[in-house]
Amino acid sequence: MILGHLFGLYTHPKQEWRAIDKEHEGVQSSLSHILLIALLPPIFAFISSVFIGWRIGVGEPIFLTQSSALGMCIAMYIALVAGVFALAYLTYWMSHTFGSTPTYTQALELAAYTATPLFMISIAAIYPQVWFLMIAGLIGIAYSVYLLYTGVPILMHIPEERGFIYASSIVTCGLVLLVSIIAGSVILWNMGLGPQFSH
């Protein structure tokens, strides 16, 4: 099933969510999907920061050393995978409040497939201009949120009206997780684990 539902989520998301809901192929399939798709942001971040260079304004491109970029990309990968699992747990934890009784596998499937567009848009890092990446990031976030709002009623087996509030709560939790990851990064940078630039 690895990446098996990917095309359908972009072309006919509601039908694809129903197919995912019928199959429920287990934690192992969701884990394989997460571990594979979460590789994209670190890989493209490494390529752009070491070989292409980031342009901020009109100055010369900024490059990172390979060892610094590799360390940051490994940390990014771990944070992304952990973030998906944390979001799945929060989705599962909140479910009873909204009258849903999903398994953790269902919550993990929802988190994994919802995060996919956000991870895939990292391909845009091949053109590391801040304005371009912001636009691409907004598109990825928008489609991930859309997938969440369409997927919650189907996977959680609740009415759409209740699903809207449930999905909104998940988005809020996702934003809290994102802020936590950013705060953790700042703390690590202040401890001397920040980027090292090549000259």
C-alpha positions as CSV (number, residue, x, y, z in Angstrom):
1,M,0.0,0.0,0.0
2,I,3.1,2.3,0.2
3,L,2.0,5.4,-1.7
4,G,-0.9,3.4,-3.1
5,H,-3.5,6.0,-2.3
6,L,-1.4,9.0,-3.3
7,F,-2.8,9.6,-6.7
8,G,-6.4,9.2,-5.6
9,L,-6.0,11.7,-2.7
10,Y,-5.1,14.3,-5.3
11,T,-7.7,13.4,-8.0
12,H,-10.7,12.3,-6.0
13,P,-10.0,12.6,-2.3
14,K,-13.5,11.7,-0.9
15,Q,-13.6,8.4,-2.8
16,E,-10.0,7.7,-1.8
17,W,-10.8,8.3,1.9
18,R,-13.6,5.8,1.5
19,A,-11.3,3.3,0.0
20,I,-8.8,3.8,2.9
21,D,-11.6,3.4,5.4
22,K,-12.7,0.1,3.8
23,E,-9.2,-1.4,3.7
24,H,-7.5,-0.4,7.0
25,E,-4.3,-2.3,6.2
26,G,-2.8,-1.8,9.6
27,V,-0.2,0.2,11.4
28,Q,2.7,-1.3,9.4
29,S,1.4,0.1,6.1
30,S,0.8,3.6,7.6
31,L,4.3,3.5,9.2
32,S,5.9,2.5,5.8
33,H,4.0,5.4,4.2
34,I,5.1,7.9,6.8
35,L,8.8,6.7,6.9
36,L,9.0,7.0,3.1
37,I,7.2,10.2,2.5
38,A,8.9,12.0,5.4
39,L,12.2,11.5,3.7
40,L,11.3,14.1,1.0
41,P,11.7,17.3,3.1
42,P,15.2,16.4,4.6
43,I,16.5,15.2,1.2
44,F,15.5,18.3,-0.7
45,A,16.6,20.5,2.2
46,F,20.0,18.9,2.1
47,I,20.3,19.3,-1.6
48,S,19.3,22.9,-1.6
49,S,21.4,24.0,1.4
50,V,24.6,22.2,0.4
51,F,24.6,22.3,-3.4
52,I,22.3,25.1,-4.6
53,G,22.4,27.6,-1.8
54,W,19.6,29.7,-0.3
55,R,19.0,33.2,-1.6
56,I,17.7,35.7,1.0
57,G,17.3,39.1,-0.7
58,V,19.8,40.1,-3.3
59,G,23.0,38.9,-1.7
60,E,25.1,35.8,-2.5
61,P,23.6,32.4,-1.9
62,I,24.1,30.9,1.5
63,F,25.5,27.4,1.8
64,L,25.7,25.0,4.8
65,T,28.5,22.5,5.4
66,Q,27.6,18.9,4.6
67,S,28.0,17.7,8.2
68,S,25.9,20.6,9.5
69,A,23.2,20.1,6.9
70,L,23.2,16.3,7.5
71,G,22.7,16.7,11.2
72,M,19.9,19.1,10.7
73,C,18.2,16.9,8.1
74,I,18.4,13.9,10.4
75,A,16.8,15.9,13.2
76,M,14.1,17.2,10.8
77,Y,13.3,13.6,9.7
78,I,12.9,12.5,13.3
79,A,10.8,15.6,14.2
80,L,8.5,15.0,11.1
81,V,7.9,11.3,11.9
82,A,7.3,12.0,15.6
83,G,5.0,14.9,14.7
84,V,2.8,12.6,12.6
85,F,2.6,10.1,15.4
86,A,1.8,12.8,18.0
87,L,-0.9,14.2,15.8
88,A,-2.4,10.7,15.4
89,Y,-2.4,10.2,19.2
90,L,-4.1,13.6,19.7
91,T,-6.7,12.7,17.1
92,Y,-7.3,9.4,18.8
93,W,-7.4,11.0,22.3
94,M,-10.0,13.6,21.2
95,S,-12.2,11.2,19.3
96,H,-14.6,10.3,22.2
97,T,-15.3,14.0,22.7
98,F,-16.9,14.1,19.2
99,G,-18.7,10.8,19.5
100,S,-16.2,8.7,17.5
101,T,-14.5,5.5,18.5
102,P,-11.7,4.9,16.0
103,T,-8.7,2.6,16.5
104,Y,-5.3,4.1,16.7
105,T,-4.7,2.7,13.2
106,Q,-7.5,4.9,11.8
107,A,-6.1,8.0,13.5
108,L,-2.6,7.2,12.2
109,E,-3.9,6.7,8.7
110,L,-5.7,10.1,8.9
111,A,-2.5,11.8,10.2
112,A,-0.2,10.1,7.6
113,Y,-2.3,10.9,4.5
114,T,-3.1,14.4,5.7
115,A,0.6,15.2,6.1
116,T,1.5,13.9,2.7
117,P,0.9,17.0,0.6
118,L,2.8,19.1,3.1
119,F,5.8,16.7,2.8
120,M,5.6,16.4,-1.0
121,I,5.6,20.2,-1.5
122,S,9.2,20.2,-0.2
123,I,10.3,19.4,-3.7
124,A,10.0,23.2,-4.1
125,A,13.3,23.5,-2.1
126,I,15.1,22.7,-5.4
127,Y,14.4,26.4,-6.1
128,P,15.4,27.9,-2.7
129,Q,13.9,31.3,-2.9
130,V,12.1,32.4,0.2
131,W,9.1,33.9,-1.6
132,F,8.7,30.8,-3.8
133,L,8.9,28.4,-0.8
134,M,6.3,30.4,1.1
135,I,3.8,30.2,-1.7
136,A,4.5,26.4,-2.2
137,G,4.2,25.9,1.6
138,L,0.9,27.7,1.7
139,I,-0.4,25.5,-1.1
140,G,0.8,22.4,0.7
141,I,-0.8,23.5,4.0
142,A,-4.1,24.4,2.3
143,Y,-4.4,21.0,0.6
144,S,-3.4,19.1,3.8
145,V,-6.1,21.0,5.7
146,Y,-8.6,20.2,2.9
147,L,-7.8,16.5,3.1
148,L,-8.2,16.6,6.8
149,Y,-11.7,18.2,6.6
150,T,-12.8,15.7,4.0
151,G,-11.2,12.7,5.7
152,V,-12.4,13.2,9.3
153,P,-16.1,12.4,8.7
154,I,-15.3,9.4,6.6
155,L,-12.5,7.8,8.7
156,M,-14.0,8.7,12.1
157,H,-17.6,7.7,11.1
158,I,-19.3,10.9,12.3
159,P,-21.6,13.5,10.6
160,E,-19.9,16.2,8.5
161,E,-21.1,19.0,10.9
162,R,-19.4,17.3,13.9
163,G,-16.5,16.4,11.7
164,F,-15.9,20.0,10.9
165,I,-15.4,20.9,14.6
166,Y,-13.3,17.8,15.1
167,A,-11.0,18.6,12.2
168,S,-10.7,22.2,13.4
169,S,-9.5,20.9,16.8
170,I,-7.0,18.7,15.0
171,V,-5.7,21.7,13.0
172,T,-5.3,23.6,16.3
173,C,-3.3,20.7,17.8
174,G,-1.2,20.6,14.6
175,L,-0.3,24.2,15.0
176,V,0.7,23.7,18.6
177,L,2.9,20.8,17.6
178,L,4.5,23.0,14.9
179,V,5.2,25.8,17.4
180,S,6.7,23.2,19.7
181,I,9.0,21.9,17.0
182,I,10.1,25.5,16.2
183,A,10.7,26.3,19.8
184,G,12.8,23.1,20.2
185,S,14.9,24.1,17.2
186,V,15.6,27.5,18.7
187,I,16.6,25.9,22.0
188,L,19.0,23.5,20.2
189,W,20.5,26.4,18.2
190,N,21.1,28.4,21.4
191,M,22.9,25.3,22.8
192,G,25.4,25.5,19.9
193,L,23.7,22.9,17.6
194,G,22.8,25.4,14.9
195,P,23.8,25.5,11.3
196,Q,27.4,26.0,10.2
197,F,27.9,28.0,7.0
198,S,30.5,27.2,4.3
199,H,32.4,30.1,2.8
